[in-house]
Amino acid sequence: MGADQLTIVNLSHLAWERKLFQRPQQLMSRFAAMGDDVSYFALVGLRRYMEMPLEQRIITGNSLMAQNLPFMPLAKRFAPSRALTMALLRAKAAAPLRNAAKGRRVLWLQNPAYIESIDKLPHDLVVYDVMDPFAAFRTSDPKVAEREERVLRKADIVFTGGRSLHTQVEHRHAHAHCFPSGIDFDHFARAAGEGQIPADIAKLEKPILGYFGAVDERIDWKLIETLCRERRHWSVVFLGPLVLIPEIPIKEPNFHWLGAKSYDALPDYLRAFDVCLIPWLVNDLTRFMSPTKTPEYLAAGRPVVSTPIPDVAADYANEVLIADTAEKYVQACTTALMRGIGSANKPSQSRTWDEIAREMRGLVLEALNR
């Protein structure tokens, strides 16, 4: 074991899966590559757990283990079932921490729902990595704001996933650091070059305006409907899993939802896009978010059109076309098509996930050594 090797136990609200490789997965994969011992745990619904047998427990190399655990039946409604769910989670999470060297045990949280676990798990440092404004989700527990305040009091270090989120936290914690979304540049830059295009998107009429990511309550469906109706010869394509919505409310013939795709396959699909979309509503939920997809789209040299998400406007105003109404959005997409596809592009303000992970890890070591 190296002198500065860390044992990291990450408790997250995001399942570890091959079709959504997000901030937690990007960071934890890199910590493991640096030699740290990483264990990742997430809770998923029982039905979803049964539908993902190959992703219930994933071991990558010698130092990364990810385990998705199920909520017990009715856990979100009944306290005893919830308590049993959390007890089982803590039993799994405690093992790597008990076996780790004292002084190097890091408990890494990405959701305030795990507040009760902090005092019940052995650790030397608590990191709270703030990804989302949890209180703004329509399905959030009413107690989420109070739980987050408690996590902030317990945390030794706080990281935030964007500048708008950071403004909500920086005055509440002495060691808050802003780390907006990073980019796996080499992965997405592949889309700027020649290569294969998957059959299910290759057969669609050009031009193709595409979106990838979670398909959820953030999407402005009225905007998408307007785009489809105003430009019926365009193909509007969505890639990604449905999250907390039962179905997509778009019936236009030129709208195509192709389902969730693996992270490895995304550059091949992105290669087929002529314009990339960030069609989010601007509300209490999205005004504090920094979409990871923005630099990923740009890495492929694609023109990008977004609604006025504050972090997108602040960080990428020179690279991204921004429109605040459905009619202006359609016109911005027309302008984007006229601009055409460029070469692979890494915006100067974007950092790679490798750079972010190294800096985060340095801050963690610094705090442990204090």
NORPE-V610123 format. One record per backbone hydrogen bond with DSSP energy under -0.5 kcal/mol. CO is the residue of the C=O (numbers start at 1). NH is the residue of the N-H. Records with the same first field share a line. If there is no record, write none. Layout:
CO = NH ; NH
//
This chain:
2 = 5
6 = 8 ; 37
7 = 9 ; 106
8 = 10 ; 39
9 = 11 ; 108
10 = 12 ; 41
11 = 110
12 = 43
13 = 15
15 = 17
18 = 263
20 = 17 ; 22
22 = 26
23 = 27
24 = 28
25 = 29
26 = 30
27 = 31
28 = 32
29 = 33
30 = 34
31 = 36
32 = 35
36 = 38
37 = 8
38 = 65
39 = 10
40 = 67
41 = 12
42 = 69
44 = 71
45 = 49
46 = 50
47 = 51
48 = 52
49 = 52
52 = 55
53 = 56
56 = 68
58 = 60 ; 66
59 = 61
60 = 63 ; 64
63 = 38
64 = 60
65 = 40
66 = 58
67 = 42 ; 69
69 = 44
72 = 75
74 = 77 ; 78
77 = 79
78 = 82
79 = 83
80 = 84
81 = 85
82 = 86
83 = 87
84 = 88
85 = 89
86 = 90
87 = 91
88 = 92
89 = 93
90 = 94
91 = 95
92 = 96
93 = 97
94 = 98
95 = 99
97 = 100
101 = 104
104 = 7 ; 106
105 = 107 ; 124 ; 125
106 = 9 ; 108
107 = 109 ; 127
108 = 11
109 = 129
111 = 114
112 = 115
114 = 117 ; 118
115 = 118 ; 119
117 = 120 ; 121
118 = 121
125 = 107
126 = 156 ; 157
127 = 109 ; 129
128 = 130 ; 159
129 = 131
130 = 161
132 = 134
133 = 136
134 = 137
137 = 140
141 = 144
143 = 147
144 = 148
145 = 149
146 = 150
147 = 151
148 = 152
149 = 153
150 = 154
151 = 155
157 = 128
158 = 177
159 = 130
160 = 179
161 = 181
162 = 166
163 = 167
164 = 168
165 = 168 ; 169
166 = 169 ; 170
169 = 172 ; 173
170 = 173
173 = 176
175 = 158
177 = 160 ; 179
183 = 185 ; 353
184 = 188
185 = 189
186 = 190
187 = 190
188 = 191
189 = 192
190 = 193
198 = 201 ; 202
199 = 203
201 = 204
207 = 209 ; 235
208 = 210 ; 274 ; 275
209 = 237
210 = 277
211 = 239
214 = 216
215 = 243
216 = 219
218 = 281
219 = 221
220 = 224
221 = 225
222 = 226
223 = 227
224 = 228
225 = 229
226 = 230
227 = 231
231 = 234
234 = 236
235 = 209 ; 237
236 = 256
237 = 211
238 = 258
239 = 213
241 = 215
242 = 244
247 = 249
252 = 255
254 = 236
256 = 238 ; 258
259 = 240
262 = 265 ; 266
263 = 266
265 = 268 ; 269
266 = 270
267 = 271
269 = 272 ; 273
270 = 273
274 = 303
275 = 210
276 = 305
278 = 280 ; 307
279 = 220
281 = 283
283 = 287
285 = 288
286 = 289
289 = 291 ; 311
291 = 294
292 = 296
293 = 297
294 = 298
295 = 299
296 = 300
297 = 300 ; 302
298 = 301 ; 345
301 = 342
303 = 276
304 = 321
305 = 278
306 = 323
307 = 309
309 = 312 ; 313
310 = 314
311 = 315
312 = 316
313 = 317
316 = 319 ; 320
319 = 304
321 = 306
325 = 329
326 = 330
327 = 331
328 = 332
329 = 333
330 = 334
331 = 335
332 = 336
333 = 337
334 = 338
335 = 339
336 = 340
345 = 347
347 = 350
351 = 183
352 = 356
353 = 357
354 = 358
355 = 359
356 = 360
357 = 361
358 = 362
359 = 363
360 = 364
361 = 365
362 = 366
363 = 367
364 = 368
365 = 369
366 = 370
//
